[in-house]
Amino acid sequence: MQIIEINDCEKLNIFLKENKASMLQSFDWGEFQKMVGRKIWRIGLEENGELIASALIVKMDLNRSLNYLYCGRGPVIRNNQDTRNKQIQNFKSQIQNLFDEIKKIAIEEKSMFLRIDPDWNLDEVNIKFLESMGFKKAKKEVQPKDTWILDLSKNEEELMSGMHGKARYNIRLAQKKDIKVNRYSDINEIKNTKFEEFWKILEKTSVRDKFGLHPKDYYIKQLEYFGKKDFINLFLAELNGKVVAGIIVSFWGDTAVYMHGASDYEFRKYMAPNVLQWEGIKEAKARGCRYYDFWGIAPTNKLIIQTEKVEDWEGISRFKRGFGGFEKNYIGAWDLVYRKGLYFLYSLYK
């Protein structure tokens, strides 16, 4: 067993797709992170020439002197997304090798901590496992800890009948009111006034729904890089040529993910967000995806300990649940601290 630097795009992506991993661990996501000016490492654990674990590590600069390392929806373990297995101690020793290598990076980069949010279920076994590795629960999530998933194995008629009646009605209402949905993958098609219209709506929506935004250039570069590969598309709902809502959806492996969205409140009676999601669902199904991930929701299980307030998510959560599906609760973000004094001050500041 040996630690390797992963430079083979195809090898890594095949491993990730075989193990149902997120696009946030893909080779391409690493390339995109470099595009936006971040330093990355792709680390693998290899046995007999085969990958058994991988981690895409991104350096997150807070200012000129402070940073932390982030592994989004990772690390990824072969055939073992959930840590419940009969050889838990062997698994622990394997993953320890990976974390030891990451610690070397942290020392070199003077990083305060490593933050991970692995694609593992929220349960006592997984929590105890991370605690035994020295991790502590982060006070802030990066990726949604609780999400809403739609199984796309049914046909369109069955998917529609599985929705809440109001969701079906709103989709048909939007279609009746002549809301047209256009799908864009080529950044050159949307760098004109269409993207500017979407961006203005996104800014307004972030204030209204109380969520943070990346810089404008982040979205442009995301669409530019992944649009060429047709991994990420922008769907715009238009009324008489005017953009009234939009969503950004990724397609990778067996899952489509609703990543970002915005709607113009002045045009709320046209129900554009409903038909946008329906078009995203149909496109995911046409591509052969098994699941459509609506991303973050407020969990229904009130016993789940929240690290962030989710009261403001109730409206958008009802909207997402209206399309049918099921709730999935991940273990969330966890920190492995390297510089305890700085970490304490940073946590206090946050």
C-alpha positions in Angstrom: 0.0 0.0 0.0 1.4 3.4 -1.0 0.5 7.1 -1.1 0.5 8.5 -4.7 -0.1 11.8 -6.4 -2.9 11.4 -8.8 -2.3 12.9 -12.3 -4.4 10.5 -14.4 -7.8 12.2 -15.0 -9.5 9.1 -16.4 -8.2 6.8 -13.7 -9.4 9.1 -10.9 -12.8 9.8 -12.5 -13.5 6.1 -13.2 -12.6 5.3 -9.5 -14.9 8.0 -8.3 -17.9 7.1 -10.5 -17.5 3.4 -9.5 -17.8 4.5 -5.9 -20.7 6.9 -6.4 -18.6 9.9 -5.4 -19.5 13.6 -5.9 -18.3 15.8 -8.7 -16.6 17.9 -6.0 -13.9 15.2 -5.8 -13.5 14.9 -9.6 -10.3 15.7 -11.5 -12.2 18.5 -13.3 -13.3 20.1 -10.1 -9.7 20.4 -9.2 -8.9 22.0 -12.5 -11.7 24.5 -11.9 -10.4 25.3 -8.4 -7.0 26.1 -10.0 -8.8 28.4 -12.5 -10.2 30.5 -9.6 -6.7 30.8 -8.1 -6.7 28.0 -5.5 -3.9 25.5 -4.8 -4.9 21.9 -4.9 -3.5 18.4 -4.3 -4.9 15.1 -5.5 -3.8 12.3 -3.2 -4.5 8.6 -3.6 -3.9 5.4 -1.6 -3.0 2.6 -3.9 -2.8 -1.2 -3.4 -1.5 -3.6 -6.0 -1.7 -0.8 -8.6 -5.4 0.0 -7.8 -6.8 3.0 -6.1 -8.5 2.2 -2.8 -8.9 5.8 -1.6 -8.6 9.4 -2.9 -8.8 12.9 -1.7 -8.9 16.2 -3.6 -7.5 18.8 -1.2 -8.1 22.5 -1.8 -6.2 25.3 0.0 -8.7 27.9 1.2 -6.9 31.2 1.9 -8.6 33.4 4.5 -6.0 36.2 4.2 -2.3 36.5 3.5 -1.3 34.5 6.5 -4.2 32.2 7.4 -5.6 29.3 5.5 -7.2 25.9 5.9 -7.4 22.7 3.8 -10.8 21.5 2.5 -11.8 18.1 1.1 -15.4 18.6 -0.2 -17.6 15.4 -0.1 -14.4 13.4 0.5 -12.2 11.6 1.1 -13.6 8.7 -1.1 -13.0 5.1 0.0 -13.4 2.1 -2.4 -16.7 0.3 -1.9 -17.1 1.9 1.5 -18.8 5.3 1.5 -20.3 4.3 4.8 -17.8 3.4 7.4 -19.8 0.4 8.6 -17.8 -2.7 7.6 -16.5 -5.8 9.1 -12.9 -4.6 9.0 -13.3 -1.3 10.6 -9.8 -1.3 12.2 -8.2 -2.1 8.9 -10.1 0.6 7.3 -9.0 3.0 10.0 -5.4 2.2 9.4 -5.8 2.7 5.7 -7.4 6.1 6.0 -4.9 7.2 8.6 -2.2 6.9 5.9 -4.1 9.4 3.8 -4.6 11.8 6.7 -0.9 11.6 7.6 0.0 12.7 4.1 -2.5 15.6 4.3 -0.9 16.6 7.6 2.5 17.0 5.8 0.8 19.4 3.3 -0.8 21.3 6.2 2.6 21.7 7.9 4.2 23.0 4.7 1.3 25.4 4.0 1.0 26.4 7.7 -2.7 25.5 7.5 -4.8 25.8 10.7 -7.0 22.7 10.1 -8.4 20.2 7.6 -12.1 20.3 7.0 -13.9 17.4 5.4 -17.6 16.6 4.8 -17.5 13.0 3.5 -20.4 11.4 1.7 -21.3 9.3 4.7 -24.6 8.9 6.4 -25.4 10.7 9.7 -25.3 8.0 12.4 -23.5 7.2 15.6 -21.1 4.7 14.0 -19.7 7.3 11.6 -19.6 10.0 14.2 -17.6 7.8 16.6 -15.3 6.8 13.8 -14.3 10.4 12.9 -13.9 11.3 16.6 -11.6 8.3 17.0 -9.5 9.8 14.2 -9.2 13.1 16.1 -11.9 15.1 14.2 -14.3 17.5 15.9 -17.6 18.7 14.5 -17.2 22.0 12.5 -19.4 24.9 13.6 -20.1 25.8 10.0 -21.2 23.6 7.0 -19.7 24.0 3.6 -21.9 21.6 1.6 -25.5 21.0 2.6 -25.6 18.4 5.4 -29.3 17.6 4.6 -30.6 17.3 1.1 -33.6 16.2 -0.9 -33.1 13.4 -3.6 -35.4 12.4 -6.4 -35.2 8.9 -7.9 -35.3 9.2 -11.7 -35.8 5.5 -12.4 -39.5 6.2 -13.0 -40.9 7.5 -16.3 -41.9 11.1 -16.7 -45.6 10.4 -16.1 -44.8 8.5 -12.9 -42.5 11.3 -11.8 -45.2 13.9 -12.4 -47.8 11.8 -10.5 -45.4 11.5 -7.6 -45.3 15.2 -7.1 -47.5 17.2 -4.7 -50.6 18.4 -6.6 -49.5 22.1 -6.2 -46.2 21.4 -7.8 -47.8 19.8 -10.8 -50.3 22.6 -11.1 -47.5 25.3 -11.0 -45.5 23.5 -13.7 -48.6 23.5 -16.0 -49.4 27.1 -15.0 -45.9 28.3 -16.0 -46.2 26.5 -19.4 -49.7 28.0 -19.9 -48.4 31.5 -19.2 -45.7 31.1 -21.9 -42.7 30.7 -19.7 -40.0 29.4 -22.1 -37.0 27.5 -20.7 -33.7 27.7 -22.6 -30.7 25.5 -21.7 -27.2 26.8 -22.2 -23.8 25.1 -22.0 -21.7 27.4 -24.1 -20.5 30.4 -22.1 -20.3 32.4 -25.4 -24.0 32.1 -25.7 -24.7 33.5 -22.3 -22.0 36.1 -21.7 -24.3 38.7 -23.2 -27.2 40.4 -21.5 -28.8 37.0 -20.6 -26.1 36.2 -18.0 -26.2 39.8 -16.7 -30.0 39.5 -16.2 -29.5 36.2 -14.3 -26.7 37.7 -12.1 -28.9 40.6 -11.1 -31.7 38.2 -10.1 -29.2 36.1 -8.2 -28.0 39.1 -6.2 -31.6 40.0 -5.3 -32.4 36.4 -4.4 -29.4 36.0 -2.1 -30.6 39.0 -0.1 -34.2 37.8 0.0 -33.4 34.2 0.9 -30.3 35.0 3.1 -27.6 33.0 1.4 -24.1 33.9 0.4 -22.8 34.3 -3.1 -19.5 33.6 -4.8 -18.0 36.5 -6.8 -19.6 37.0 -10.2 -16.5 35.7 -12.0 -16.7 32.4 -10.1 -20.0 31.5 -11.9 -18.7 32.7 -15.2 -15.6 30.5 -14.9 -17.6 27.6 -13.7 -19.9 27.8 -16.7 -16.9 28.4 -19.0 -14.9 25.4 -17.8 -17.7 22.8 -17.2 -19.8 24.1 -20.1 -17.2 23.0 -22.6 -17.5 19.5 -21.2 -21.3 19.8 -20.9 -21.1 18.9 -17.2 -22.8 22.1 -16.0 -25.7 23.8 -17.7 -27.5 27.1 -17.1 -31.3 26.9 -17.5 -33.0 30.3 -17.9 -36.8 30.9 -17.7 -37.8 33.7 -20.0 -41.0 35.6 -20.5 -41.2 37.5 -23.8 -37.4 37.4 -23.9 -36.9 38.7 -20.4 -35.1 36.4 -17.9 -37.3 35.9 -14.8 -35.5 32.9 -13.2 -32.6 30.6 -13.7 -30.9 27.5 -12.2 -27.4 26.0 -12.6 -27.4 22.2 -12.7 -24.4 19.8 -12.8 -24.5 16.3 -14.4 -21.8 13.9 -13.3 -21.9 10.2 -12.8 -25.3 9.0 -11.8 -26.4 12.2 -10.2 -27.6 15.7 -11.4 -27.3 18.4 -8.8 -29.3 21.7 -8.5 -26.3 23.9 -7.5 -27.5 27.5 -7.7 -30.8 29.2 -8.4 -32.6 32.6 -8.5 -36.0 34.0 -9.3 -37.4 37.5 -9.8 -39.9 38.1 -7.1 -41.9 40.5 -9.3 -42.7 37.6 -11.6 -43.6 35.1 -8.9 -47.1 34.5 -10.2 -45.7 32.9 -13.3 -44.2 30.0 -11.3 -41.0 29.9 -13.4 -38.9 28.0 -10.7 -41.3 25.0 -10.9 -40.9 24.6 -14.6 -37.2 25.2 -14.4 -36.8 22.3 -12.0 -39.0 20.1 -14.2 -36.8 20.8 -17.2 -33.7 20.1 -15.2 -35.2 16.8 -14.0 -36.1 15.8 -17.6 -32.6 16.7 -18.9 -31.0 14.6 -16.1 -33.2 11.7 -17.0 -32.4 12.0 -20.7 -28.7 11.8 -19.8 -29.2 8.6 -17.9 -28.8 10.0 -14.4 -30.4 7.9 -11.6 -30.8 10.8 -9.1 -31.6 14.5 -9.0 -30.2 16.2 -6.0 -32.1 19.3 -5.0 -29.2 20.3 -2.6 -29.9 21.9 0.8 -33.1 21.6 2.9 -34.2 22.1 6.5 -34.3 18.5 7.9 -37.6 17.0 9.1 -35.8 15.2 12.0 -35.8 17.7 14.8 -33.4 15.6 16.8 -30.6 16.4 14.2 -28.2 18.9 15.8 -27.8 21.8 13.5 -24.6 23.8 13.3 -26.4 26.6 11.4 -29.9 28.2 11.6 -32.2 26.6 9.0 -35.5 28.4 9.9 -35.2 30.5 6.8 -35.0 27.4 4.6 -38.5 26.2 5.4 -40.1 27.8 2.3 -37.5 26.5 -0.2 -37.5 23.1 1.6 -41.3 22.8 1.0 -40.7 23.8 -2.6 -38.2 21.0 -3.2 -40.2 18.4 -1.3 -43.1 19.2 -3.6 -41.4 17.3 -6.5 -41.4 14.0 -4.6 -38.3 12.1 -3.4 -36.6 11.4 -0.1 -34.5 13.2 2.5 -30.8 12.3 2.9 -28.8 13.3 6.0 -25.0 13.4 5.7 -22.5 13.5 8.6 -21.6 17.1 7.8 -18.4 19.0 8.1 -15.6 17.9 10.5 -12.3 19.6 11.4 -8.9 18.0 12.1 -7.1 20.8 13.9 -3.3 21.4 13.4 -2.9 24.8 15.0 -5.1 24.8 18.1 -4.5 28.4 19.2 -5.2 29.9 15.9 -8.2 27.6 15.4 -9.7 28.7 18.7 -9.4 32.4 17.7 -10.7 31.7 14.2 -13.8 29.8 15.7 -14.4 32.6 18.1 -14.3 35.2 15.3 -16.6 33.1 13.1 
